[in-house]
Structure formats: C-alpha cells, structure tokens
Amino acid sequence: MGTRDSSHPQTIFLREDESSLDDALAKMILSPSGWRGVFAGDGNEESSVKTISAAHTVIVSVAAKVFADYLKTGKEHPVIIVGMDTRPTGGAIAEAMIRAFAAEACEVAFANVTAAPEIMAYARTAGNAGKADGFVYISASHNPIGHNGLKFGRTDGGVLSPEEASQLLAGFRAFMAAPDRIARVAALANRADQNVIDRVYRNAYRIKEEAYNAYLAFTQEVVFGLEGKTGPSELFNALTEGLRLNPLGIAVDFNGSARTVSIDRQFFSRMGIRCYAINDKPGAIAHRIVPEGDSLEPCRRFLEETRREHPETILGYVPDCDGDRGNLVIWDQGAKKARSLEAQEVFALACIGELAHLVWTGTLRYDAEGKTLDKIAVVVNDPTSMRIDRIAGFFGVSVFRAEVGEPNVVGLARRLREQGYIVRILGEGSAGGNITHPSAVRDPINTVMALVKLLTLRGNDRKKGFYELWLNRSDQAESYRNDFSLSDIVASLPAFITTGSYTPEAALHVKTKDHEVLKDRYQKVFLKAWEERKEQLQTRYNIQGWEASWYKGMEERRGISRFSEAGKGGLKIAFTNNLGNQTAWIWMRGSATEPVFRVMADAEGSDPRLERDLIEWQRRMVIEADELSSMN
C-alpha cells in the first residue's frame, strides 16, 4: 500500500481537453473543510482503481502550486509534509503533487500512508523544530472509496482556519480561470527535477518513522495533560496501576484504514491494554467507510468473539479511512452482549471523561457551595445534542457552538482560549469522536482513553475516581458502586434521542441551489405548520414555544427573526417547555463535503416518539419549501 505511481503526468497535460477539466471542476466540492470529489479514473465513486484522470492530475497539481505560493509568503523554499490515507487513488495524487512542489522549489517530506492525527502531530513537532512549514493530507475522510480529496495545514497541529482556507481557495480559482491554465501546469510539471522527486520517495521510510514517533509522543502528552511537561504524571501512574489491577482489552476493526500503520497497537500495549484487531491490512477496506450504523456490526461481533477467550475485552472501535475519528462498541454487562454506541453517546462519554480529568487534576475547581472557580468551556458543532449542555451544566462549565466543520470548532476553541477559557475537549458531537487539547483534530485513541480513564481511575481515601466525580456532580451519587461497568457509565448519561447524522432520514437531496432562498421559504412553511400543530405539541410533548438560531463559521446568533439570515450555514429551531427550558430542536444545513442536505432532530428523554415526530415533520417541511423554491 502507498507505492509510487509510475505515470509521468507532464506527458498528458497537453492532451487534456478544456471541457473535461471544467466538468471535473464542476463536480468537485471545494470548502474550508476540505476539497473532495470522485477521483477514481473510471468515475465510479465505489471504484477501487488506482488511476486518476488527466483532469484530476491538473487539479491536484494546481492545488499544490497555490499552496506552495501561499507558504512562500513566509519562506522562499518551504518544507511541505505530504501524507495520505489508504484510498486507491492516493498514490497517483501524491505523485502529481510532489512533482508540482518540486517544480516550485519546495522541499517535500513524504510520510506515505499516515493517519490524519499522525501527520498533524508530525507537522506540529517538525514545525516547532523549524523543519516544516505546512502539510497537505490526501483523503476524503468517510466518503466512499472512489472519492478522494485534500486538506491543508500549517504547523499548529490542525488544518487551515476558515479564513486561511478561503484565501487558498481563491488562489486556486484564480489560477483555474486563466485561459492558459493547462499550458502553465504542463510547464510546471516539466520544470520538476526527477532526481529531486526520486530522493523524496527514497526518504519516505525515514519520514514515516519520524511521523510515527512524533505522534506516539504527542498522544501521551494529550491523554495525560502533559503539555509542556516531561516525565510521568500522577495521572499516568494512577492509570497504569489501575490497569494492572483491572486488566482491559480492546477490539479494533481497522477496516483497512490509515490506522493500520499507525501507533494504536504500540500505544495501548505501553499502557498495558491488550489490543485485538481485524481488517488490519492497509487498503483492505472491508465495508462502508463511515463508522456508524451497520459499519460497526463487524466490530460488535468481533468483540463478542474475542471475549470468549479474553473476557477482559470490553470495548472496541472502528475508525474512518483517515483515522481521525472512531465510534465505539461496548460489552453491555446487563444484557450480556455487545452493542454499538450512537455517535452522540460516544462524544458525551468523552466529555464526561475529560471534564472529570480537569476536576481530578485540580484544573477545574469549586468553592464551598459547589460553584465553579475557573473559566472552562466545551466547544461543539451546532447539531451536537443538548445532552452536552446538561453534562456541562452539572460540571458548571460553558458550552459554545460553531457551524459544522472541524476548522470552525477548532477556531472557536482557540478564540476562547485567547479570552482566558480552558477548553480541554471540543468536537463535532453529531459525528462522534472528540478533539482533546492540545490536539486540534479528532482521534480515536483520545476517545478510547477518555473512557479508559472513566473506567480505570477508581477512588481511594484521598481522591474520588473519575466516574464517582461525575455521579456526584450529576446528582447520581447514590447509584455508585465499586464494581461498576462500562454499561453503568453509559446508563448514567442524560437521556436524549438524536437523529443519527448518517441515517437515511437525516439526508435529503434538494433542488434549490440558493439555501438562503430555501430557508426563506422554509420559514413560511414552518410558521404555518406551527400554528396548525402547536396545540398538539403542547398537549402531547409540553412544547410551548420556539426560538430560531443560525450558525455560520465560528458565530452563533440566537433569536433571529428571518431564517434566511442563516444562508449556507446551520439553522436550528429549539423548542421550549412551560418552564422556558429548551428540551428539543430541529436543524438543517447543506453539507459542504457531500452533495446532500442534512436534517436532524434532538429530544430530551428516553421516549423515541418525539424525535421521530420531529424529524418526520422537519423532512416534510424542507421538502415543501424546496418545492416552493423551485417553482419561483
């Protein structure tokens, strides 16, 4: 996996047809969250062919050129790290980009197949040492195997901010608008020194080893809160002792992802955690890439099988192709079988683990009356369940929301830190996984370790354990017992039912291209439907009122009067009960990385009827608004 593509792109540029390039560009999704499209040479999104078209060779070459220009504003010969996930077309894309970087007199460090958190940790480490200026990562995250894409970043451990990404995208579009674009790309490719390119590939093994080691060290720093510190911490010693007393095993379905060649096994082994794996050959993608729903079923079965011989194995995870998130399966002690967790449950558990971490380490303190003494925040995306608000409320910390998109969430967390907040955990709860500071990207190891800390750090005469801290803060202290299980922790979560982001009912295909117009029409539909349904909603669900909010980039505005203000961003309608408390919401937003319009609902309680009612109502209203928009 990750072998070099032997084609010579400079020989095909001049044969490229302008119309096919325009067609390929029109089908690309270009956003601050990433540049994505179907790169498979046969045009099939489920294809496993390794070749890419001449048009896509031009596209990625231009992307490399404009990124090189962007980095050259600070350095004449920037060092750029290039890595990729295990998609079949990764090698061909890397070849074209390396050639373009070489032509632009950039030094390339090729990390070959590497997980997204790994290349970002390496960029951070190398950047701090003055040995790197940025990175490009070739991946389409959870999209089907025939897709691919690009993410760009500097050396702060994350992708470019929305503002920086927009600037890069503007340069790309300007280049593509030039009448001589293909000739310029052909000249670019022909300038590349083949000896330089060959040296990049010869050094790939060393670069991958450096990336691996940098990531291994950084992950320990993140998990144990060792930023700027060296040596074992009290938390590390307590956790390793807890794992010695209560051995733990993890089942992993790597699904052929980039994590097959990353640090997972070694990191868990160092902790004393036994790791058992399936589908661990790079590129051998065995099922749908997005780690939700049916994609968790092979891991669930594997967990049950593994427990027969290794009964200490109580949880498992499945990463997506680039390995920046992983959702979980657990052993349910009460039901005596394994089950999958919803993405929102996974994020909620991680939040409890990391907020308890802050309390345990003394970073989050309380006065004699139990009031918070420190400015602590959790940052989430707009369709993250209100379960997080309840959890944060118990710990006495604030919740801030940004629009969907990892750069938005990371950017908002950075802004809050500048304002004096401690933001240890953040993320897109609607997709599962979490970002644990100082990391700036989701990481399944950090997700798993948040749960391991909850399970393993038990109380003593001097300190309460993580789970006991949570129960005390959430008025559940009487339910604590020393032999608690992972299923007990899950059962302690505030009860909410939320539409899964990747369930069929969460996706619509709308004809209206202008989402501002769509939301304007939707407002008329909603207001009419509210008048028709409000008595029923009051009687059946105690829904007494509503408030609309929009989310654009890192900004949130509540109490809006015109839904169209949301533009392409997220639009949420939160419903309140007779006490004025928000207990449910409906939400909508067009995806920036997939050709779908997403809708979701969230409802407090364990009765599924309200969430089902709300999501079906939301779908009907959006469809009606779309039909009205398309007729005008």
C-alpha positions, 0 to 999 in steps of 0.5 A: 500500500502507498507505492509510487505511481509510475505515470509521468503526468507532464506527458498528458497535460497537453492532451487534456481537453478544456471541457473535461477539466471544467466538468471535473471542476464542476463536480468537485466540492471545494470548502474550508473543510476540505476539497473532495470529489470522485477521483477514481479514473473510471468515475465510479465513486465505489471504484477501487482503481488506482488511476486518476484522470488527466483532469484530476492530475491538473487539479491536484497539481494546481492545488499544490502550486497555490499552496506552495505560493501561499507558504512562500509568503513566509519562506522562499523554499518551504518544507511541505509534509505530504501524507495520505490515507489508504484510498486507491487513488492516493498514490497517483495524487501524491505523485502529481503533487510532489512533482508540482512542489518540486517544480516550485522549489519546495522541499517535500517530506513524504510520510506515505500512508499516515493517519490524519492525527499522525501527520498533524502531530508530525507537522506540529513537532517538525514545525516547532523544530523549524523543519516544516512549514505546512502539510497537505493530507490526501483523503476524503475522510468517510466518503466512499472509496472512489472519492478522494480529496485534500486538506491543508495545514500549517504547523499548529497541529490542525488544518487551515482556519476558515479564513486561511482556507478561503484565501487558498481557495481563491488562489486556486480559482484564480489560477483555474480561470486563466485561459492558459491554465493547462499550458502553465501546469504542463510547464510546471510539471516539466520544470520538476527535477526527477532526481529531486522527486526520486530522493523524496520517495527514497526518504519516505521510510525515514519520514514515516518513522519520524511521523510515527514517533512524533505522534506516539509522543504527542498522544501521551502528552494529550491523554495525560495533560502533559503539555509542556511537561516531561516525565510521568504524571500522577495521572499516568501512574494512577492509570497504569496501576489501575490497569494492572489491577483491572486488566482491559482489552480492546477490539479494533476493526481497522477496516483497512484504514490509515490506522493500520500503520499507525501507533494504536497497537504500540500505544495501548500495549505501553499502557498495558491494554491488550489490543485485538484487531481485524481488517488490519491490512492497509487498503483492505477496506472491508465495508462502508467507510463511515463508522456508524450504523451497520459499519460497526456490526463487524466490530460488535461481533468481533468483540463478542468473539474475542471475549470468549477467550479474553473476557477482559475485552470490553470495548472496541472501535472502528475508525474512518479511512483517515483515522481521525475519528472512531465510534465505539462498541461496548460489552453491555454487562446487563444484557450480556452482549455487545452493542454499538454506541450512537455517535452522540453517546460516544462524544458525551462519554468523552466529555464526561471523561475529560471534564472529570480529568480537569476536576481530578487534576485540580484544573477545574475547581469549586468553592464551598457551595459547589460553584465553579472557580475557573473559566472552562468551556466545551466547544461543539458543532451546532447539531451536537445534542443538548445532552452536552449542555446538561453534562456541562451544566452539572460540571458548571462549565460553558458550552459554545457552538460553531457551524459544522466543520472541524476548522470552525470548532477548532477556531472557536476553541482557540478564540476562547482560549485567547479570552482566558477559557480552558477548553480541554475537549471540543468536537463535532458531537453529531459525528462522534469522536472528540478533539482533546487539547492540545490536539486540534483534530479528532482521534480515536485513541483520545476517545478510547482513553477518555473512557479508559480513564472513566473506567480505570481511575477508581477512588481511594481515601484521598481522591474520588475516581473519575466516574464517582466525580461525575455521579456526584456532580450529576446528582447520581451519587447514590447509584455508585458502586465499586464494581461498576461497568462500562454499561453503568457509565453509559446508563448514567448519561442524560437521556436524549434521542438524536437523529443519527447524522448518517441515517437515511432520514437525516439526508435529503437531496434538494433542488434549490441551489440558493439555501438562503432562498430555501430557508426563506421559504422554509420559514413560511412553511414552518410558521404555518405548520406551527400554528396548525400543530402547536396545540398538539405539541403542547398537549402531547410533548409540553412544547410551548414555544420556539426560538430560531438560531443560525450558525455560520463559521465560528458565530452563533446568533440566537433569536433571529427573526428571518431564517434566511439570515442563516444562508449556507450555514446551520439553522436550528429551531429549539423548542421550549417547555412551560418552564422556558427550558429548551428540551428539543430542536430541529436543524438543517444545513447543506453539507459542504463535503457531500452533495446532500442536505442534512436534517436532524432532530434532538429530544430530551428523554428516553421516549423515541416518539418525539424525535421521530415526530420531529424529524418526520415533520422537519423532512416534510417541511424542507421538502415543501419549501424546496418545492416552493423554491423551485417553482419561483 
